[in-house]
């Protein structure tokens, strides 16, 4: 289950700038609470935190940091 959650977090955050997760710190907290890997990387090395810093709504990047994401 945790492996699926990590893949889901990476896929959802990296799928599109307008993805709901990028605008919802609550969605990020729910996925990370379920065991999602906050440091998952796309093939090009982009992380959820990098995308949240650039495109995320209020609190999204902080929610990832609170869950242990690294810069």
N, CA, C and O atoms as a GROMACS GRO file, in nm:
protein
  284
    1UNK      N    1   0.082  -0.120   0.000
    1UNK     CA    2   0.000   0.000   0.000
    1UNK      C    3   0.086   0.126   0.000
    1UNK      O    4   0.058   0.220  -0.074
    2UNK      N    5   0.192   0.128   0.084
    2UNK     CA    6   0.276   0.246   0.088
    2UNK      C    7   0.343   0.272  -0.045
    2UNK      O    8   0.360   0.388  -0.085
    3UNK      N    9   0.382   0.167  -0.115
    3UNK     CA   10   0.445   0.185  -0.246
    3UNK      C   11   0.347   0.249  -0.343
    3UNK      O   12   0.384   0.337  -0.421
    4UNK      N   13   0.222   0.206  -0.338
    4UNK     CA   14   0.120   0.267  -0.424
    4UNK      C   15   0.099   0.412  -0.389
    4UNK      O   16   0.082   0.495  -0.478
    5UNK      N   17   0.101   0.445  -0.260
    5UNK     CA   18   0.082   0.584  -0.218
    5UNK      C   19   0.196   0.671  -0.268
    5UNK      O   20   0.172   0.784  -0.311
    6UNK      N   21   0.317   0.623  -0.263
    6UNK     CA   22   0.431   0.700  -0.311
    6UNK      C   23   0.418   0.727  -0.460
    6UNK      O   24   0.440   0.838  -0.507
    7UNK      N   25   0.380   0.625  -0.532
    7UNK     CA   26   0.362   0.642  -0.676
    7UNK      C   27   0.247   0.738  -0.704
    7UNK      O   28   0.254   0.819  -0.796
    8UNK      N   29   0.142   0.730  -0.625
    8UNK     CA   30   0.028   0.819  -0.644
    8UNK      C   31   0.066   0.963  -0.618
    8UNK      O   32   0.029   1.052  -0.695
    9UNK      N   33   0.139   0.988  -0.511
    9UNK     CA   34   0.180   1.124  -0.480
    9UNK      C   35   0.267   1.181  -0.591
    9UNK      O   36   0.243   1.292  -0.638
   10UNK      N   37   0.366   1.106  -0.633
   10UNK     CA   38   0.454   1.153  -0.739
   10UNK      C   39   0.374   1.178  -0.868
   10UNK      O   40   0.393   1.281  -0.933
   11UNK      N   41   0.287   1.086  -0.903
   11UNK     CA   42   0.211   1.100  -1.027
   11UNK      C   43   0.116   1.218  -1.023
   11UNK      O   44   0.106   1.293  -1.119
   12UNK      N   45   0.048   1.235  -0.912
   12UNK     CA   46  -0.050   1.343  -0.903
   12UNK      C   47   0.020   1.477  -0.900
   12UNK      O   48  -0.020   1.568  -0.973
   13UNK      N   49   0.123   1.492  -0.819
   13UNK     CA   50   0.190   1.621  -0.809
   13UNK      C   51   0.262   1.655  -0.938
   13UNK      O   52   0.262   1.770  -0.981
   14UNK      N   53   0.322   1.556  -1.000
   14UNK     CA   54   0.401   1.582  -1.119
   14UNK      C   55   0.319   1.582  -1.247
   14UNK      O   56   0.371   1.617  -1.353
   15UNK      N   57   0.194   1.543  -1.241
   15UNK     CA   58   0.114   1.529  -1.362
   15UNK      C   59   0.088   1.662  -1.430
   15UNK      O   60   0.102   1.672  -1.552
   16UNK      N   61   0.050   1.764  -1.355
   16UNK     CA   62   0.016   1.892  -1.415
   16UNK      C   63   0.023   2.001  -1.311
   16UNK      O   64  -0.003   1.978  -1.193
   17UNK      N   65   0.058   2.120  -1.355
   17UNK     CA   66   0.066   2.233  -1.265
   17UNK      C   67  -0.065   2.258  -1.195
   17UNK      O   68  -0.066   2.294  -1.077
   18UNK      N   69  -0.174   2.239  -1.262
   18UNK     CA   70  -0.305   2.267  -1.204
   18UNK      C   71  -0.364   2.153  -1.124
   18UNK      O   72  -0.481   2.160  -1.086
   19UNK      N   73  -0.287   2.050  -1.097
   19UNK     CA   74  -0.340   1.936  -1.022
   19UNK      C   75  -0.392   1.981  -0.887
   19UNK      O   76  -0.336   2.070  -0.824
   20UNK      N   77  -0.497   1.919  -0.843
   20UNK     CA   78  -0.560   1.957  -0.717
   20UNK      C   79  -0.464   1.950  -0.600
   20UNK      O   80  -0.472   2.033  -0.509
   21UNK      N   81  -0.375   1.854  -0.599
   21UNK     CA   82  -0.282   1.840  -0.488
   21UNK      C   83  -0.192   1.962  -0.476
   21UNK      O   84  -0.158   2.003  -0.365
   22UNK      N   85  -0.155   2.021  -0.588
   22UNK     CA   86  -0.068   2.138  -0.582
   22UNK      C   87  -0.136   2.258  -0.517
   22UNK      O   88  -0.069   2.350  -0.472
   23UNK      N   89  -0.267   2.256  -0.512
   23UNK     CA   90  -0.337   2.367  -0.450
   23UNK      C   91  -0.390   2.332  -0.312
   23UNK      O   92  -0.453   2.416  -0.247
   24UNK      N   93  -0.367   2.209  -0.267
   24UNK     CA   94  -0.427   2.165  -0.141
   24UNK      C   95  -0.326   2.104  -0.046
   24UNK      O   96  -0.281   1.991  -0.065
   25UNK      N   97  -0.291   2.181   0.057
   25UNK     CA   98  -0.203   2.128   0.162
   25UNK      C   99  -0.271   2.011   0.232
   25UNK      O  100  -0.205   1.917   0.276
   26UNK      N  101  -0.402   2.017   0.242
   26UNK     CA  102  -0.477   1.908   0.307
   26UNK      C  103  -0.462   1.777   0.229
   26UNK      O  104  -0.446   1.671   0.289
   27UNK      N  105  -0.466   1.784   0.097
   27UNK     CA  106  -0.448   1.664   0.014
   27UNK      C  107  -0.307   1.608   0.032
   27UNK      O  108  -0.289   1.487   0.040
   28UNK      N  109  -0.208   1.696   0.039
   28UNK     CA  110  -0.070   1.652   0.060
   28UNK      C  111  -0.059   1.583   0.196
   28UNK      O  112   0.001   1.476   0.206
   29UNK      N  113  -0.116   1.642   0.299
   29UNK     CA  114  -0.110   1.581   0.433
   29UNK      C  115  -0.178   1.444   0.434
   29UNK      O  116  -0.128   1.352   0.498
   30UNK      N  117  -0.290   1.430   0.364
   30UNK     CA  118  -0.360   1.301   0.359
   30UNK      C  119  -0.274   1.196   0.289
   30UNK      O  120  -0.265   1.082   0.336
   31UNK      N  121  -0.212   1.232   0.178
   31UNK     CA  122  -0.128   1.136   0.106
   31UNK      C  123  -0.004   1.099   0.186
   31UNK      O  124   0.034   0.982   0.190
   32UNK      N  125   0.058   1.197   0.249
   32UNK     CA  126   0.178   1.166   0.327
   32UNK      C  127   0.143   1.086   0.452
   32UNK      O  128   0.220   0.999   0.493
   33UNK      N  129   0.030   1.114   0.511
   33UNK     CA  130  -0.016   1.036   0.627
   33UNK      C  131  -0.038   0.890   0.588
   33UNK      O  132  -0.018   0.799   0.668
   34UNK      N  133  -0.079   0.868   0.463
   34UNK     CA  134  -0.101   0.732   0.413
   34UNK      C  135   0.029   0.664   0.374
   34UNK      O  136   0.029   0.548   0.333
   35UNK      N  137   0.141   0.736   0.388
   35UNK     CA  138   0.271   0.674   0.362
   35UNK      C  139   0.338   0.711   0.233
   35UNK      O  140   0.435   0.648   0.193
   36UNK      N  141   0.288   0.813   0.165
   36UNK     CA  142   0.349   0.854   0.038
   36UNK      C  143   0.492   0.901   0.058
   36UNK      O  144   0.524   0.961   0.161
   37UNK      N  145   0.576   0.873  -0.037
   37UNK     CA  146   0.717   0.913  -0.035
   37UNK      C  147   0.727   1.058  -0.081
   37UNK      O  148   0.708   1.086  -0.200
   38UNK      N  149   0.758   1.149   0.011
   38UNK     CA  150   0.764   1.291  -0.022
   38UNK      C  151   0.886   1.328  -0.104
   38UNK      O  152   0.894   1.438  -0.158
   39UNK      N  153   0.981   1.236  -0.115
   39UNK     CA  154   1.101   1.262  -0.194
   39UNK      C  155   1.104   1.184  -0.325
   39UNK      O  156   1.209   1.169  -0.387
   40UNK      N  157   0.988   1.133  -0.367
   40UNK     CA  158   0.979   1.063  -0.495
   40UNK      C  159   1.023   1.158  -0.606
   40UNK      O  160   0.998   1.278  -0.599
   41UNK      N  161   1.087   1.102  -0.707
   41UNK     CA  162   1.136   1.186  -0.817
   41UNK      C  163   1.082   1.139  -0.951
   41UNK      O  164   1.064   1.020  -0.975
   42UNK      N  165   1.056   1.238  -1.037
   42UNK     CA  166   1.020   1.207  -1.175
   42UNK      C  167   1.148   1.162  -1.247
   42UNK      O  168   1.257   1.170  -1.192
   43UNK      N  169   1.134   1.114  -1.367
   43UNK     CA  170   1.250   1.069  -1.444
   43UNK      C  171   1.354   1.178  -1.461
   43UNK      O  172   1.473   1.149  -1.473
   44UNK      N  173   1.310   1.305  -1.463
   44UNK     CA  174   1.404   1.415  -1.480
   44UNK      C  175   1.460   1.467  -1.347
   44UNK      O  176   1.534   1.565  -1.345
   45UNK      N  177   1.425   1.401  -1.237
   45UNK     CA  178   1.477   1.438  -1.107
   45UNK      C  179   1.392   1.538  -1.030
   45UNK      O  180   1.425   1.573  -0.916
   46UNK      N  181   1.284   1.584  -1.090
   46UNK     CA  182   1.197   1.680  -1.022
   46UNK      C  183   1.126   1.612  -0.906
   46UNK      O  184   1.079   1.499  -0.917
   47UNK      N  185   1.118   1.683  -0.794
   47UNK     CA  186   1.051   1.630  -0.675
   47UNK      C  187   0.920   1.704  -0.651
   47UNK      O  188   0.899   1.813  -0.704
   48UNK      N  189   0.832   1.644  -0.571
   48UNK     CA  190   0.709   1.714  -0.535
   48UNK      C  191   0.736   1.849  -0.469
   48UNK      O  192   0.663   1.945  -0.493
   49UNK      N  193   0.840   1.857  -0.386
   49UNK     CA  194   0.870   1.983  -0.320
   49UNK      C  195   0.914   2.090  -0.419
   49UNK      O  196   0.875   2.206  -0.406
   50UNK      N  197   0.992   2.053  -0.518
   50UNK     CA  198   1.033   2.150  -0.619
   50UNK      C  199   0.912   2.205  -0.693
   50UNK      O  200   0.904   2.326  -0.719
   51UNK      N  201   0.819   2.117  -0.728
   51UNK     CA  202   0.698   2.163  -0.797
   51UNK      C  203   0.609   2.246  -0.705
   51UNK      O  204   0.551   2.346  -0.748
   52UNK      N  205   0.599   2.206  -0.580
   52UNK     CA  206   0.518   2.283  -0.485
   52UNK      C  207   0.577   2.422  -0.463
   52UNK      O  208   0.503   2.520  -0.453
   53UNK      N  209   0.710   2.430  -0.455
   53UNK     CA  210   0.773   2.561  -0.439
   53UNK      C  211   0.741   2.652  -0.557
   53UNK      O  212   0.724   2.773  -0.540
   54UNK      N  213   0.734   2.596  -0.675
   54UNK     CA  214   0.713   2.676  -0.795
   54UNK      C  215   0.564   2.701  -0.824
   54UNK      O  216   0.525   2.812  -0.861
   55UNK      N  217   0.482   2.598  -0.808
   55UNK     CA  218   0.344   2.606  -0.853
   55UNK      C  219   0.240   2.588  -0.742
   55UNK      O  220   0.121   2.613  -0.764
   56UNK      N  221   0.281   2.547  -0.625
   56UNK     CA  222   0.187   2.508  -0.520
   56UNK      C  223   0.110   2.621  -0.458
   56UNK      O  224   0.154   2.736  -0.454
   57UNK      N  225  -0.007   2.585  -0.409
   57UNK     CA  226  -0.090   2.679  -0.337
   57UNK      C  227  -0.037   2.702  -0.197
   57UNK      O  228   0.063   2.642  -0.157
   58UNK      N  229  -0.103   2.788  -0.123
   58UNK     CA  230  -0.058   2.820   0.012
   58UNK      C  231  -0.045   2.696   0.100
   58UNK      O  232  -0.139   2.618   0.112
   59UNK      N  233   0.069   2.680   0.159
   59UNK     CA  234   0.089   2.572   0.254
   59UNK      C  235   0.130   2.439   0.195
   59UNK      O  236   0.165   2.348   0.270
   60UNK      N  237   0.128   2.423   0.064
   60UNK     CA  238   0.160   2.293   0.004
   60UNK      C  239   0.307   2.258   0.027
   60UNK      O  240   0.337   2.147   0.072
   61UNK      N  241   0.398   2.348  -0.004
   61UNK     CA  242   0.540   2.320   0.016
   61UNK      C  243   0.569   2.296   0.164
   61UNK      O  244   0.647   2.207   0.198
   62UNK      N  245   0.507   2.374   0.250
   62UNK     CA  246   0.530   2.356   0.394
   62UNK      C  247   0.477   2.222   0.441
   62UNK      O  248   0.539   2.158   0.525
   63UNK      N  249   0.364   2.178   0.389
   63UNK     CA  250   0.310   2.047   0.424
   63UNK      C  251   0.407   1.936   0.385
   63UNK      O  252   0.424   1.839   0.459
   64UNK      N  253   0.471   1.951   0.270
   64UNK     CA  254   0.571   1.853   0.227
   64UNK      C  255   0.693   1.857   0.319
   64UNK      O  256   0.744   1.752   0.359
   65UNK      N  257   0.739   1.979   0.353
   65UNK     CA  258   0.853   1.990   0.445
   65UNK      C  259   0.819   1.929   0.582
   65UNK      O  260   0.899   1.857   0.640
   66UNK      N  261   0.699   1.958   0.630
   66UNK     CA  262   0.656   1.903   0.760
   66UNK      C  263   0.656   1.751   0.758
   66UNK      O  264   0.676   1.688   0.862
   67UNK      N  265   0.633   1.693   0.641
   67UNK     CA  266   0.631   1.547   0.625
   67UNK      C  267   0.770   1.491   0.600
   67UNK      O  268   0.787   1.370   0.584
   68UNK      N  269   0.872   1.579   0.596
   68UNK     CA  270   1.009   1.532   0.582
   68UNK      C  271   1.073   1.552   0.446
   68UNK      O  272   1.184   1.505   0.423
   69UNK      N  273   1.005   1.619   0.354
   69UNK     CA  274   1.063   1.642   0.221
   69UNK      C  275   1.188   1.728   0.234
   69UNK      O  276   1.194   1.820   0.314
   70UNK      N  277   1.287   1.695   0.153
   70UNK     CA  278   1.413   1.769   0.153
   70UNK      C  279   1.418   1.860   0.034
   70UNK      O  280   1.360   1.833  -0.071
   71UNK      N  281   1.492   1.971   0.053
   71UNK     CA  282   1.511   2.070  -0.055
   71UNK      C  283   1.595   2.010  -0.166
   71UNK      O  284   1.623   2.077  -0.265
   0.00000   0.00000   0.00000
